[in-house]
Amino acid sequence: MSFEIRDNEIYFMREGEAVRISACGRNSIRFQASPNCSIEEQDWTLMPKKVEAKAWVEENCAILETGEMRATLYGNGRVVYYQSGRKILEEKPELTFGMHFRNYRNTASGLWKARVTFEAAADEHFYGLGHEANGCFDLKGCTVDLRHVNAKCTIPFVYSSLGYGFLWNMPSTGRCELANNRTRWVSDCARQIDYVVIGGTPREVSGSFADLTGHAPRMPHWATGFWQSRLRYETQDEVLKVARRYKELGIPLSVIVIDYFHWTEQGDYKFDPKYWEAPEKMADELHEMGVKLMVSMWPTINEKSENYRTMLEKNMLIRTAQGQNRIFDFYGPQAIIDPTNPETRKFVWKKLKENYIDKGVDCLWFDEAEPEIHPEHFDNLILSLGRGDEVGLLYPYYYAQLTYDGMKEMGRDDIVTLSRCAYTGAQKFGALVWSGDIPSTFESLSAQVKSGLNMAMCGIPWWTTDIGGFYGGDINSEYFRELIVRWFQYGVFCPVTRIHGSRNGHDRTRDIIEPTGGDNELWSFGDEVFEILRGLVELRERLRPYIEKHLQIASDAGVPVMRPMFYDYPTDERCYETGEQYMFGDDILFAPIVNQGETEKKVYLPEGNWIFARSKEKYAGGKTYKVSAKLDEIIVFVKEGAEVIEVF
């Protein structure tokens, strides 16, 4: 074994492993280790920064310091991390006598299954890892698969209550164990281990993480209002009829969405002219009403598509190591485009621009963005960047870049792409992530609140859900009518307020191979609900200046608009336990009702004085209160002295 210091970086070599430890950002230390005995330059989506650091060798160890962070690497291979002199993270040996740190198993030439194990701390809480409807807020005690599927987006980053963030900088499938006896990160397929430890409070870590992975652009004004969507509008006339009614009712509508199977064929990327006879005219009328138009695009393509042969022959599709490249069956076997290939991105964008953007479409909805494959054998996929189990988590990152690069080339800055999945860094491409096809239940609503707060800790500040859930909602039932109100109340206090879903019952207006859901407009759920929802849209309108102010802060500083209580109160232990209330910007505390029939809720107010928005009464912080909220009421507290109280 041997230590070497080069340019204030630690290099360490021992039998079967090479290690490099470097400063890569503000209070950020990067660890890389390779069983191939040489470190490869694989930043993936990470953007390392050159920062001041000092490294030196002491007896049987090497030390690196940057800012308030220190890493100590011992001669046996073990590494320990400190923040402001306090131990925050240390590797755990897998064998007796304190031996065996990091484990590798060869899977192919140059590729390994790898894992790193750390000591567990009993009082540690973890948050992040993207969104998954597992009902958990604090992820301590959870095992989480590192893979993308519908309704599960993996961002391999956690924030620890001990005061650090941990980025597993490896886009491979794998597993994260935040167990009581250990913390372990596993990669199914990699060339080397690569992770970053970022020290600081939640706000400090968010800023450093944004610097390392990219800042979200400024969200355009039009995206902060109310979005109308459903499965689905089948014709141009339907879209215009709905938009005109909102106009007649005086309800402000920002965006209306056209869902899938508006196209001629999967992979054609264009309107079916039989039912969308004049999309330019439709877009013009919508724009005159102040409404933006979003259209759904899928990455699936079949042999009937006019683009299939070209994309196949030019290797623009995901290939398979075994069997045909039809890896998703949806009304016929479908291949899937490969956006990790820059030529694919150029080709597909050209089609999207010609057939949608040039016809007045303002923004795109990238469904199936994981991508969805069946069976989920990522090791069978061959992408331009490598094997699916090595690079598969990158798919939605490059999928989002496809639109961003194209829009930028046109001179557009108001870039928002709704995506069912994302990966670290996708925020800089204007990715607005939604939580996928979730059930229309109160249990689902509760899980979404916790999912959104975990997503907020992952560097992607634009996030939303299908208000009302996606499937199983009966618009004529009292259950669903209560649910849609409570979910809409939550949606007002999300970065984007968007109603969507496939409701039970439909009146199909044309022949179409995929069933159409029932009505999903504000007036679809009865008169009482309509008046409540109208009032909530009006509240969202009044909140827009406040929301846009904090979205700009998110862009500038990496601070999410919607965030857990501990984000603003990191020394308050109670705030690490409150997963069904949260801060919305600096001044608003929102506590959504998430249980059927519930009309009161216990709310914990941290330090300071708070004003109850409904009554304008003052409440002292540091206490828990039982607060009532009838169906047409919300639970909002505002910091004393904040001007936003005037909108309630």
Disulfide bonds with the S-S distance in Angstrom:
none
